[in-house]
Amino acid sequence: MARGNQRDKAREKNLKKQGNVKNKNTQTGTQFAKSQEDAAAIMREKQKKADEKRAAEAAAGGKK
């Protein structure tokens, strides 16, 4: 097998690269809670607009 050493070196390089990746949350508890609340507020606003649109379509459809 001529490529065995090349594969091993590639695996070692990839493992080293993966070890340097930071995958933990760097936000503090209050920052994380605020970002979650902001995202939830955005989603609530989107849902409200979608509900209003559905209500308007239902009202328009019911009049026909």
Predicted model as a PDB file, atoms N, CA, C, CB and O in Angstrom, pLDDT in the B-factor column:
MODEL        1                                                                  
ATOM      1  N   MET A   1       0.841  -1.161   0.000  1.00 52.00           N  
ATOM      2  CA  MET A   1       0.000   0.000   0.000  1.00 52.00           C  
ATOM      3  C   MET A   1       0.893   1.234   0.000  1.00 52.00           C  
ATOM      4  CB  MET A   1      -0.961  -0.008   1.209  1.00 52.00           C  
ATOM      5  O   MET A   1       1.569   1.530   0.986  1.00 52.00           O  
ATOM      6  N   ALA A   2       0.885   1.921  -1.082  1.00 60.00           N  
ATOM      7  CA  ALA A   2       1.815   3.035  -1.256  1.00 60.00           C  
ATOM      8  C   ALA A   2       1.326   4.319  -0.584  1.00 60.00           C  
ATOM      9  CB  ALA A   2       2.043   3.287  -2.731  1.00 60.00           C  
ATOM     10  O   ALA A   2       2.124   5.204  -0.276  1.00 60.00           O  
ATOM     11  N   ARG A   3       0.013   4.418  -0.358  1.00 71.00           N  
ATOM     12  CA  ARG A   3      -0.517   5.676   0.166  1.00 71.00           C  
ATOM     13  C   ARG A   3      -0.754   5.644   1.670  1.00 71.00           C  
ATOM     14  CB  ARG A   3      -1.803   6.016  -0.532  1.00 71.00           C  
ATOM     15  O   ARG A   3      -1.287   6.607   2.220  1.00 71.00           O  
ATOM     16  N   GLY A   4      -0.381   4.585   2.338  1.00 73.00           N  
ATOM     17  CA  GLY A   4      -0.659   4.443   3.764  1.00 73.00           C  
ATOM     18  C   GLY A   4      -0.111   5.586   4.593  1.00 73.00           C  
ATOM     19  O   GLY A   4      -0.823   6.135   5.433  1.00 73.00           O  
ATOM     20  N   ASN A   5       1.142   5.953   4.374  1.00 89.00           N  
ATOM     21  CA  ASN A   5       1.754   7.032   5.139  1.00 89.00           C  
ATOM     22  C   ASN A   5       1.069   8.367   4.846  1.00 89.00           C  
ATOM     23  CB  ASN A   5       3.251   7.124   4.826  1.00 89.00           C  
ATOM     24  O   ASN A   5       0.897   9.192   5.744  1.00 89.00           O  
ATOM     25  N   GLN A   6       0.689   8.570   3.614  1.00 91.00           N  
ATOM     26  CA  GLN A   6       0.018   9.812   3.240  1.00 91.00           C  
ATOM     27  C   GLN A   6      -1.322   9.931   3.971  1.00 91.00           C  
ATOM     28  CB  GLN A   6      -0.194   9.876   1.709  1.00 91.00           C  
ATOM     29  O   GLN A   6      -1.688  11.007   4.442  1.00 91.00           O  
ATOM     30  N   ARG A   7      -2.052   8.806   4.059  1.00 90.00           N  
ATOM     31  CA  ARG A   7      -3.332   8.816   4.774  1.00 90.00           C  
ATOM     32  C   ARG A   7      -3.129   9.114   6.255  1.00 90.00           C  
ATOM     33  CB  ARG A   7      -4.054   7.472   4.603  1.00 90.00           C  
ATOM     34  O   ARG A   7      -3.861   9.900   6.857  1.00 90.00           O  
ATOM     35  N   ASP A   8      -2.120   8.468   6.824  1.00 90.00           N  
ATOM     36  CA  ASP A   8      -1.841   8.696   8.245  1.00 90.00           C  
ATOM     37  C   ASP A   8      -1.501  10.155   8.513  1.00 90.00           C  
ATOM     38  CB  ASP A   8      -0.693   7.800   8.717  1.00 90.00           C  
ATOM     39  O   ASP A   8      -1.990  10.744   9.478  1.00 90.00           O  
ATOM     40  N   LYS A   9      -0.677  10.731   7.673  1.00 92.00           N  
ATOM     41  CA  LYS A   9      -0.295  12.137   7.848  1.00 92.00           C  
ATOM     42  C   LYS A   9      -1.524  13.048   7.700  1.00 92.00           C  
ATOM     43  CB  LYS A   9       0.799  12.536   6.818  1.00 92.00           C  
ATOM     44  O   LYS A   9      -1.687  14.017   8.442  1.00 92.00           O  
ATOM     45  N   ALA A  10      -2.372  12.717   6.738  1.00 91.00           N  
ATOM     46  CA  ALA A  10      -3.580  13.525   6.534  1.00 91.00           C  
ATOM     47  C   ALA A  10      -4.499  13.421   7.739  1.00 91.00           C  
ATOM     48  CB  ALA A  10      -4.323  13.082   5.261  1.00 91.00           C  
ATOM     49  O   ALA A  10      -5.088  14.420   8.151  1.00 91.00           O  
ATOM     50  N   ARG A  11      -4.634  12.222   8.315  1.00 91.00           N  
ATOM     51  CA  ARG A  11      -5.464  12.046   9.508  1.00 91.00           C  
ATOM     52  C   ARG A  11      -4.913  12.849  10.677  1.00 91.00           C  
ATOM     53  CB  ARG A  11      -5.555  10.563   9.885  1.00 91.00           C  
ATOM     54  O   ARG A  11      -5.664  13.517  11.387  1.00 91.00           O  
ATOM     55  N   GLU A  12      -3.607  12.782  10.873  1.00 91.00           N  
ATOM     56  CA  GLU A  12      -2.981  13.528  11.959  1.00 91.00           C  
ATOM     57  C   GLU A  12      -3.199  15.029  11.790  1.00 91.00           C  
ATOM     58  CB  GLU A  12      -1.484  13.217  12.025  1.00 91.00           C  
ATOM     59  O   GLU A  12      -3.516  15.732  12.750  1.00 91.00           O  
ATOM     60  N   LYS A  13      -3.028  15.509  10.570  1.00 91.00           N  
ATOM     61  CA  LYS A  13      -3.217  16.932  10.284  1.00 91.00           C  
ATOM     62  C   LYS A  13      -4.661  17.346  10.550  1.00 91.00           C  
ATOM     63  CB  LYS A  13      -2.833  17.246   8.827  1.00 91.00           C  
ATOM     64  O   LYS A  13      -4.910  18.410  11.116  1.00 91.00           O  
ATOM     65  N   ASN A  14      -5.621  16.499  10.140  1.00 91.00           N  
ATOM     66  CA  ASN A  14      -7.031  16.801  10.330  1.00 91.00           C  
ATOM     67  C   ASN A  14      -7.399  16.796  11.809  1.00 91.00           C  
ATOM     68  CB  ASN A  14      -7.893  15.800   9.569  1.00 91.00           C  
ATOM     69  O   ASN A  14      -8.155  17.660  12.253  1.00 91.00           O  
ATOM     70  N   LEU A  15      -6.882  15.843  12.579  1.00 88.00           N  
ATOM     71  CA  LEU A  15      -7.162  15.797  14.006  1.00 88.00           C  
ATOM     72  C   LEU A  15      -6.610  17.032  14.711  1.00 88.00           C  
ATOM     73  CB  LEU A  15      -6.573  14.528  14.624  1.00 88.00           C  
ATOM     74  O   LEU A  15      -7.254  17.585  15.602  1.00 88.00           O  
ATOM     75  N   LYS A  16      -5.425  17.458  14.310  1.00 87.00           N  
ATOM     76  CA  LYS A  16      -4.828  18.646  14.900  1.00 87.00           C  
ATOM     77  C   LYS A  16      -5.679  19.876  14.574  1.00 87.00           C  
ATOM     78  CB  LYS A  16      -3.379  18.834  14.394  1.00 87.00           C  
ATOM     79  O   LYS A  16      -5.901  20.734  15.429  1.00 87.00           O  
ATOM     80  N   LYS A  17      -6.148  19.948  13.335  1.00 86.00           N  
ATOM     81  CA  LYS A  17      -6.975  21.071  12.905  1.00 86.00           C  
ATOM     82  C   LYS A  17      -8.290  21.089  13.672  1.00 86.00           C  
ATOM     83  CB  LYS A  17      -7.239  21.000  11.395  1.00 86.00           C  
ATOM     84  O   LYS A  17      -8.748  22.157  14.079  1.00 86.00           O  
ATOM     85  N   GLN A  18      -8.901  19.934  13.876  1.00 82.00           N  
ATOM     86  CA  GLN A  18     -10.160  19.860  14.608  1.00 82.00           C  
ATOM     87  C   GLN A  18      -9.969  20.213  16.078  1.00 82.00           C  
ATOM     88  CB  GLN A  18     -10.764  18.467  14.480  1.00 82.00           C  
ATOM     89  O   GLN A  18     -10.882  20.741  16.713  1.00 82.00           O  
ATOM     90  N   GLY A  19      -8.810  19.931  16.611  1.00 79.00           N  
ATOM     91  CA  GLY A  19      -8.533  20.244  18.001  1.00 79.00           C  
ATOM     92  C   GLY A  19      -8.457  21.729  18.251  1.00 79.00           C  
ATOM     93  O   GLY A  19      -8.710  22.177  19.370  1.00 79.00           O  
ATOM     94  N   ASN A  20      -8.115  22.507  17.239  1.00 75.00           N  
ATOM     95  CA  ASN A  20      -7.992  23.951  17.391  1.00 75.00           C  
ATOM     96  C   ASN A  20      -9.323  24.682  17.238  1.00 75.00           C  
ATOM     97  CB  ASN A  20      -7.008  24.484  16.388  1.00 75.00           C  
ATOM     98  O   ASN A  20      -9.414  25.876  17.525  1.00 75.00           O  
ATOM     99  N   VAL A  21     -10.345  23.978  16.790  1.00 70.00           N  
ATOM    100  CA  VAL A  21     -11.642  24.606  16.568  1.00 70.00           C  
ATOM    101  C   VAL A  21     -12.312  24.853  17.912  1.00 70.00           C  
ATOM    102  CB  VAL A  21     -12.542  23.726  15.656  1.00 70.00           C  
ATOM    103  O   VAL A  21     -12.372  23.960  18.757  1.00 70.00           O  
ATOM    104  N   LYS A  22     -12.806  26.052  18.103  1.00 69.00           N  
ATOM    105  CA  LYS A  22     -13.483  26.417  19.338  1.00 69.00           C  
ATOM    106  C   LYS A  22     -14.973  26.190  19.128  1.00 69.00           C  
ATOM    107  CB  LYS A  22     -13.182  27.903  19.747  1.00 69.00           C  
ATOM    108  O   LYS A  22     -15.587  26.851  18.291  1.00 69.00           O  
ATOM    109  N   ASN A  23     -15.551  25.276  19.869  1.00 68.00           N  
ATOM    110  CA  ASN A  23     -16.946  24.950  19.644  1.00 68.00           C  
ATOM    111  C   ASN A  23     -17.816  25.220  20.869  1.00 68.00           C  
ATOM    112  CB  ASN A  23     -17.071  23.510  19.239  1.00 68.00           C  
ATOM    113  O   ASN A  23     -18.974  24.802  20.903  1.00 68.00           O  
ATOM    114  N   LYS A  24     -17.293  25.893  21.848  1.00 73.00           N  
ATOM    115  CA  LYS A  24     -18.086  26.205  23.028  1.00 73.00           C  
ATOM    116  C   LYS A  24     -18.658  27.606  22.922  1.00 73.00           C  
ATOM    117  CB  LYS A  24     -17.245  26.067  24.299  1.00 73.00           C  
ATOM    118  O   LYS A  24     -18.175  28.441  22.157  1.00 73.00           O  
ATOM    119  N   ASN A  25     -19.682  27.840  23.695  1.00 73.00           N  
ATOM    120  CA  ASN A  25     -20.326  29.140  23.734  1.00 73.00           C  
ATOM    121  C   ASN A  25     -19.424  30.105  24.497  1.00 73.00           C  
ATOM    122  CB  ASN A  25     -21.737  29.049  24.389  1.00 73.00           C  
ATOM    123  O   ASN A  25     -18.998  29.803  25.612  1.00 73.00           O  
ATOM    124  N   THR A  26     -19.136  31.239  23.918  1.00 80.00           N  
ATOM    125  CA  THR A  26     -18.259  32.214  24.553  1.00 80.00           C  
ATOM    126  C   THR A  26     -19.039  33.338  25.229  1.00 80.00           C  
ATOM    127  CB  THR A  26     -17.306  32.794  23.530  1.00 80.00           C  
ATOM    128  O   THR A  26     -18.441  34.232  25.828  1.00 80.00           O  
ATOM    129  N   GLN A  27     -20.362  33.302  25.139  1.00 83.00           N  
ATOM    130  CA  GLN A  27     -21.179  34.347  25.748  1.00 83.00           C  
ATOM    131  C   GLN A  27     -21.375  34.057  27.236  1.00 83.00           C  
ATOM    132  CB  GLN A  27     -22.547  34.459  25.032  1.00 83.00           C  
ATOM    133  O   GLN A  27     -21.367  32.903  27.666  1.00 83.00           O  
ATOM    134  N   THR A  28     -21.549  35.119  28.004  1.00 87.00           N  
ATOM    135  CA  THR A  28     -21.880  34.941  29.412  1.00 87.00           C  
ATOM    136  C   THR A  28     -23.353  34.561  29.513  1.00 87.00           C  
ATOM    137  CB  THR A  28     -21.572  36.234  30.237  1.00 87.00           C  
ATOM    138  O   THR A  28     -24.080  34.607  28.521  1.00 87.00           O  
ATOM    139  N   GLY A  29     -23.780  34.194  30.688  1.00 87.00           N  
ATOM    140  CA  GLY A  29     -25.165  33.769  30.882  1.00 87.00           C  
ATOM    141  C   GLY A  29     -26.167  34.843  30.519  1.00 87.00           C  
ATOM    142  O   GLY A  29     -27.183  34.563  29.883  1.00 87.00           O  
ATOM    143  N   THR A  30     -25.880  36.087  30.926  1.00 92.00           N  
ATOM    144  CA  THR A  30     -26.828  37.162  30.624  1.00 92.00           C  
ATOM    145  C   THR A  30     -26.830  37.511  29.141  1.00 92.00           C  
ATOM    146  CB  THR A  30     -26.498  38.404  31.446  1.00 92.00           C  
ATOM    147  O   THR A  30     -27.878  37.816  28.572  1.00 92.00           O  
ATOM    148  N   GLN A  31     -25.659  37.465  28.517  1.00 91.00           N  
ATOM    149  CA  GLN A  31     -25.590  37.738  27.075  1.00 91.00           C  
ATOM    150  C   GLN A  31     -26.348  36.661  26.299  1.00 91.00           C  
ATOM    151  CB  GLN A  31     -24.113  37.808  26.600  1.00 91.00           C  
ATOM    152  O   GLN A  31     -27.077  36.961  25.354  1.00 91.00           O  
ATOM    153  N   PHE A  32     -26.164  35.405  26.710  1.00 90.00           N  
ATOM    154  CA  PHE A  32     -26.828  34.291  26.036  1.00 90.00           C  
ATOM    155  C   PHE A  32     -28.348  34.402  26.193  1.00 90.00           C  
ATOM    156  CB  PHE A  32     -26.324  32.940  26.599  1.00 90.00           C  
ATOM    157  O   PHE A  32     -29.092  34.192  25.235  1.00 90.00           O  
ATOM    158  N   ALA A  33     -28.803  34.731  27.401  1.00 92.00           N  
ATOM    159  CA  ALA A  33     -30.232  34.875  27.649  1.00 92.00           C  
ATOM    160  C   ALA A  33     -30.809  36.022  26.822  1.00 92.00           C  
ATOM    161  CB  ALA A  33     -30.497  35.110  29.144  1.00 92.00           C  
ATOM    162  O   ALA A  33     -31.907  35.908  26.277  1.00 92.00           O  
ATOM    163  N   LYS A  34     -30.066  37.127  26.729  1.00 94.00           N  
ATOM    164  CA  LYS A  34     -30.544  38.268  25.938  1.00 94.00           C  
ATOM    165  C   LYS A  34     -30.628  37.913  24.457  1.00 94.00           C  
ATOM    166  CB  LYS A  34     -29.623  39.481  26.135  1.00 94.00           C  
ATOM    167  O   LYS A  34     -31.588  38.289  23.786  1.00 94.00           O  
ATOM    168  N   SER A  35     -29.636  37.195  23.943  1.00 92.00           N  
ATOM    169  CA  SER A  35     -29.672  36.828  22.526  1.00 92.00           C  
ATOM    170  C   SER A  35     -30.822  35.864  22.247  1.00 92.00           C  
ATOM    171  CB  SER A  35     -28.334  36.197  22.098  1.00 92.00           C  
ATOM    172  O   SER A  35     -31.452  35.936  21.192  1.00 92.00           O  
ATOM    173  N   GLN A  36     -31.095  34.963  23.190  1.00 93.00           N  
ATOM    174  CA  GLN A  36     -32.234  34.063  23.015  1.00 93.00           C  
ATOM    175  C   GLN A  36     -33.547  34.837  23.038  1.00 93.00           C  
ATOM    176  CB  GLN A  36     -32.239  32.985  24.106  1.00 93.00           C  
ATOM    177  O   GLN A  36     -34.437  34.569  22.232  1.00 93.00           O  
ATOM    178  N   GLU A  37     -33.674  35.786  23.946  1.00 96.00           N  
ATOM    179  CA  GLU A  37     -34.889  36.579  24.043  1.00 96.00           C  
ATOM    180  C   GLU A  37     -35.078  37.435  22.787  1.00 96.00           C  
ATOM    181  CB  GLU A  37     -34.847  37.467  25.297  1.00 96.00           C  
ATOM    182  O   GLU A  37     -36.202  37.596  22.309  1.00 96.00           O  
ATOM    183  N   ASP A  38     -33.984  37.983  22.253  1.00 96.00           N  
ATOM    184  CA  ASP A  38     -34.069  38.764  21.014  1.00 96.00           C  
ATOM    185  C   ASP A  38     -34.552  37.897  19.856  1.00 96.00           C  
ATOM    186  CB  ASP A  38     -32.703  39.386  20.673  1.00 96.00           C  
ATOM    187  O   ASP A  38     -35.405  38.313  19.072  1.00 96.00           O  
ATOM    188  N   ALA A  39     -34.006  36.702  19.757  1.00 96.00           N  
ATOM    189  CA  ALA A  39     -34.414  35.787  18.690  1.00 96.00           C  
ATOM    190  C   ALA A  39     -35.881  35.399  18.860  1.00 96.00           C  
ATOM    191  CB  ALA A  39     -33.520  34.525  18.681  1.00 96.00           C  
ATOM    192  O   ALA A  39     -36.617  35.307  17.877  1.00 96.00           O  
ATOM    193  N   ALA A  40     -36.306  35.173  20.092  1.00 97.00           N  
ATOM    194  CA  ALA A  40     -37.698  34.809  20.348  1.00 97.00           C  
ATOM    195  C   ALA A  40     -38.634  35.960  19.985  1.00 97.00           C  
ATOM    196  CB  ALA A  40     -37.889  34.413  21.823  1.00 97.00           C  
ATOM    197  O   ALA A  40     -39.718  35.738  19.445  1.00 97.00           O  
ATOM    198  N   ALA A  41     -38.211  37.191  20.284  1.00 97.00           N  
ATOM    199  CA  ALA A  41     -39.045  38.347  19.947  1.00 97.00           C  
ATOM    200  C   ALA A  41     -39.208  38.475  18.434  1.00 97.00           C  
ATOM    201  CB  ALA A  41     -38.436  39.637  20.527  1.00 97.00           C  
ATOM    202  O   ALA A  41     -40.295  38.777  17.941  1.00 97.00           O  
ATOM    203  N   ILE A  42     -38.134  38.245  17.717  1.00 97.00           N  
ATOM    204  CA  ILE A  42     -38.205  38.301  16.254  1.00 97.00           C  
ATOM    205  C   ILE A  42     -39.162  37.241  15.733  1.00 97.00           C  
ATOM    206  CB  ILE A  42     -36.806  38.112  15.630  1.00 97.00           C  
ATOM    207  O   ILE A  42     -39.977  37.512  14.852  1.00 97.00           O  
ATOM    208  N   MET A  43     -39.063  36.028  16.281  1.00 97.00           N  
ATOM    209  CA  MET A  43     -39.935  34.949  15.822  1.00 97.00           C  
ATOM    210  C   MET A  43     -41.400  35.224  16.183  1.00 97.00           C  
ATOM    211  CB  MET A  43     -39.485  33.614  16.427  1.00 97.00           C  
ATOM    212  O   MET A  43     -42.298  34.913  15.399  1.00 97.00           O  
ATOM    213  N   ARG A  44     -41.647  35.807  17.370  1.00 97.00           N  
ATOM    214  CA  ARG A  44     -43.019  36.161  17.742  1.00 97.00           C  
ATOM    215  C   ARG A  44     -43.596  37.200  16.773  1.00 97.00           C  
ATOM    216  CB  ARG A  44     -43.061  36.699  19.189  1.00 97.00           C  
ATOM    217  O   ARG A  44     -44.766  37.122  16.397  1.00 97.00           O  
ATOM    218  N   GLU A  45     -42.776  38.162  16.378  1.00 97.00           N  
ATOM    219  CA  GLU A  45     -43.219  39.189  15.432  1.00 97.00           C  
ATOM    220  C   GLU A  45     -43.544  38.566  14.071  1.00 97.00           C  
ATOM    221  CB  GLU A  45     -42.137  40.282  15.275  1.00 97.00           C  
ATOM    222  O   GLU A  45     -44.547  38.911  13.446  1.00 97.00           O  
ATOM    223  N   LYS A  46     -42.693  37.655  13.623  1.00 97.00           N  
ATOM    224  CA  LYS A  46     -42.945  36.974  12.348  1.00 97.00           C  
ATOM    225  C   LYS A  46     -44.246  36.177  12.413  1.00 97.00           C  
ATOM    226  CB  LYS A  46     -41.766  36.043  11.987  1.00 97.00           C  
ATOM    227  O   LYS A  46     -45.045  36.191  11.477  1.00 97.00           O  
ATOM    228  N   GLN A  47     -44.446  35.477  13.544  1.00 97.00           N  
ATOM    229  CA  GLN A  47     -45.650  34.669  13.698  1.00 97.00           C  
ATOM    230  C   GLN A  47     -46.890  35.550  13.722  1.00 97.00           C  
ATOM    231  CB  GLN A  47     -45.574  33.829  14.974  1.00 97.00           C  
ATOM    232  O   GLN A  47     -47.924  35.183  13.165  1.00 97.00           O  
ATOM    233  N   LYS A  48     -46.794  36.709  14.363  1.00 97.00           N  
ATOM    234  CA  LYS A  48     -47.919  37.643  14.419  1.00 97.00           C  
ATOM    235  C   LYS A  48     -48.275  38.118  13.015  1.00 97.00           C  
ATOM    236  CB  LYS A  48     -47.585  38.849  15.327  1.00 97.00           C  
ATOM    237  O   LYS A  48     -49.451  38.176  12.655  1.00 97.00           O  
ATOM    238  N   LYS A  49     -47.261  38.455  12.226  1.00 97.00           N  
ATOM    239  CA  LYS A  49     -47.513  38.910  10.851  1.00 97.00           C  
ATOM    240  C   LYS A  49     -48.136  37.792  10.012  1.00 97.00           C  
ATOM    241  CB  LYS A  49     -46.201  39.397  10.193  1.00 97.00           C  
ATOM    242  O   LYS A  49     -49.034  38.040   9.208  1.00 97.00           O  
ATOM    243  N   ALA A  50     -47.654  36.560  10.205  1.00 96.00           N  
ATOM    244  CA  ALA A  50     -48.201  35.437   9.449  1.00 96.00           C  
ATOM    245  C   ALA A  50     -49.656  35.187   9.839  1.00 96.00           C  
ATOM    246  CB  ALA A  50     -47.361  34.168   9.682  1.00 96.00           C  
ATOM    247  O   ALA A  50     -50.490  34.905   8.978  1.00 96.00           O  
ATOM    248  N   ASP A  51     -49.960  35.288  11.120  1.00 96.00           N  
ATOM    249  CA  ASP A  51     -51.341  35.100  11.578  1.00 96.00           C  
ATOM    250  C   ASP A  51     -52.253  36.185  11.010  1.00 96.00           C  
ATOM    251  CB  ASP A  51     -51.405  35.107  13.120  1.00 96.00           C  
ATOM    252  O   ASP A  51     -53.378  35.901  10.598  1.00 96.00           O  
ATOM    253  N   GLU A  52     -51.771  37.422  10.988  1.00 95.00           N  
ATOM    254  CA  GLU A  52     -52.561  38.516  10.428  1.00 95.00           C  
ATOM    255  C   GLU A  52     -52.812  38.301   8.938  1.00 95.00           C  
ATOM    256  CB  GLU A  52     -51.855  39.857  10.658  1.00 95.00           C  
ATOM    257  O   GLU A  52     -53.900  38.580   8.433  1.00 95.00           O  
ATOM    258  N   LYS A  53     -51.798  37.805   8.248  1.00 94.00           N  
ATOM    259  CA  LYS A  53     -51.941  37.547   6.813  1.00 94.00           C  
ATOM    260  C   LYS A  53     -52.975  36.442   6.568  1.00 94.00           C  
ATOM    261  CB  LYS A  53     -50.575  37.154   6.193  1.00 94.00           C  
ATOM    262  O   LYS A  53     -53.814  36.551   5.674  1.00 94.00           O  
ATOM    263  N   ARG A  54     -52.901  35.381   7.373  1.00 94.00           N  
ATOM    264  CA  ARG A  54     -53.871  34.291   7.234  1.00 94.00           C  
ATOM    265  C   ARG A  54     -55.296  34.768   7.538  1.00 94.00           C  
ATOM    266  CB  ARG A  54     -53.496  33.127   8.166  1.00 94.00           C  
ATOM    267  O   ARG A  54     -56.250  34.379   6.863  1.00 94.00           O  
ATOM    268  N   ALA A  55     -55.422  35.609   8.553  1.00 93.00           N  
ATOM    269  CA  ALA A  55     -56.741  36.130   8.907  1.00 93.00           C  
ATOM    270  C   ALA A  55     -57.294  36.993   7.776  1.00 93.00           C  
ATOM    271  CB  ALA A  55     -56.670  36.942  10.214  1.00 93.00           C  
ATOM    272  O   ALA A  55     -58.481  36.925   7.459  1.00 93.00           O  
ATOM    273  N   ALA A  56     -56.429  37.802   7.173  1.00 92.00           N  
ATOM    274  CA  ALA A  56     -56.851  38.664   6.071  1.00 92.00           C  
ATOM    275  C   ALA A  56     -57.264  37.814   4.864  1.00 92.00           C  
ATOM    276  CB  ALA A  56     -55.715  39.643   5.681  1.00 92.00           C  
ATOM    277  O   ALA A  56     -58.251  38.120   4.197  1.00 92.00           O  
ATOM    278  N   GLU A  57     -56.518  36.765   4.592  1.00 91.00           N  
ATOM    279  CA  GLU A  57     -56.863  35.888   3.462  1.00 91.00           C  
ATOM    280  C   GLU A  57     -58.155  35.149   3.722  1.00 91.00           C  
ATOM    281  CB  GLU A  57     -55.741  34.887   3.192  1.00 91.00           C  
ATOM    282  O   GLU A  57     -58.961  34.953   2.812  1.00 91.00           O  
ATOM    283  N   ALA A  58     -58.356  34.735   4.970  1.00 90.00           N  
ATOM    284  CA  ALA A  58     -59.583  34.026   5.309  1.00 90.00           C  
ATOM    285  C   ALA A  58     -60.790  34.962   5.210  1.00 90.00           C  
ATOM    286  CB  ALA A  58     -59.484  33.426   6.725  1.00 90.00           C  
ATOM    287  O   ALA A  58     -61.863  34.555   4.762  1.00 90.00           O  
ATOM    288  N   ALA A  59     -60.608  36.207   5.626  1.00 89.00           N  
ATOM    289  CA  ALA A  59     -61.693  37.171   5.526  1.00 89.00           C  
ATOM    290  C   ALA A  59     -62.005  37.487   4.074  1.00 89.00           C  
ATOM    291  CB  ALA A  59     -61.344  38.447   6.278  1.00 89.00           C  
ATOM    292  O   ALA A  59     -63.170  37.626   3.704  1.00 89.00           O  
ATOM    293  N   ALA A  60     -60.983  37.600   3.258  1.00 88.00           N  
ATOM    294  CA  ALA A  60     -61.203  37.882   1.845  1.00 88.00           C  
ATOM    295  C   ALA A  60     -61.826  36.673   1.149  1.00 88.00           C  
ATOM    296  CB  ALA A  60     -59.882  38.272   1.161  1.00 88.00           C  
ATOM    297  O   ALA A  60     -62.672  36.826   0.268  1.00 88.00           O  
ATOM    298  N   GLY A  61     -61.417  35.504   1.536  1.00 83.00           N  
ATOM    299  CA  GLY A  61     -61.955  34.282   0.931  1.00 83.00           C  
ATOM    300  C   GLY A  61     -63.398  34.024   1.358  1.00 83.00           C  
ATOM    301  O   GLY A  61     -64.186  33.481   0.583  1.00 83.00           O  
ATOM    302  N   GLY A  62     -63.739  34.398   2.550  1.00 66.00           N  
ATOM    303  CA  GLY A  62     -65.093  34.193   3.059  1.00 66.00           C  
ATOM    304  C   GLY A  62     -66.106  35.119   2.425  1.00 66.00           C  
ATOM    305  O   GLY A  62     -67.293  34.795   2.390  1.00 66.00           O  
ATOM    306  N   LYS A  63     -65.671  36.267   1.921  1.00 60.00           N  
ATOM    307  CA  LYS A  63     -66.573  37.232   1.310  1.00 60.00           C  
ATOM    308  C   LYS A  63     -66.976  36.859  -0.093  1.00 60.00           C  
ATOM    309  CB  LYS A  63     -65.946  38.575   1.301  1.00 60.00           C  
ATOM    310  O   LYS A  63     -67.984  37.348  -0.603  1.00 60.00           O  
ATOM    311  N   LYS A  64     -66.192  35.990  -0.730  1.00 52.00           N  
ATOM    312  CA  LYS A  64     -66.488  35.630  -2.135  1.00 52.00           C  
ATOM    313  C   LYS A  64     -67.718  34.807  -2.276  1.00 52.00           C  
ATOM    314  CB  LYS A  64     -65.348  34.889  -2.741  1.00 52.00           C  
ATOM    315  O   LYS A  64     -68.087  34.434  -3.389  1.00 52.00           O  
TER     316      LYS A  64                                                      
ENDMDL                                                                          
END                                                                             
